[in-house]
């Protein structure tokens, strides 16, 4: 087993607090914003890239945790990043198609309304 990169107890507590609390709040705010703006077709060029960025952040955190596990770091160092990264990647990744569908529906409604106005 390799020497720990950090103190496992301190790292676990801080990582759980910052990642869980900070990113959890950020994802909740982004989800609420998307839920209110996507049906109206607004904010697409901010929400979609932010959503994809959070998926990439989650995947990179999984890779960090996987690397820590592979080199023999203690459980307290690799478990938190792997768990958090998987949750972030799976939740945000599985909700992305729904957000894209809401934007497509809003675009179809706009096109239909334009067709009715010109008729």
Secondary structure, 3 states (H helix, E strand, C coil): CCCCCCCHHHHHHHHHHHHHHHHHHHHHHHHHHHHHHHHHCCCHHHHHHHHHHHHHHHHHHHHHHHHHHHCCCCHHHHHHHHHHHHHHHHHHHHHHHHHHHHHHHHHHHHHHHHHHHHC
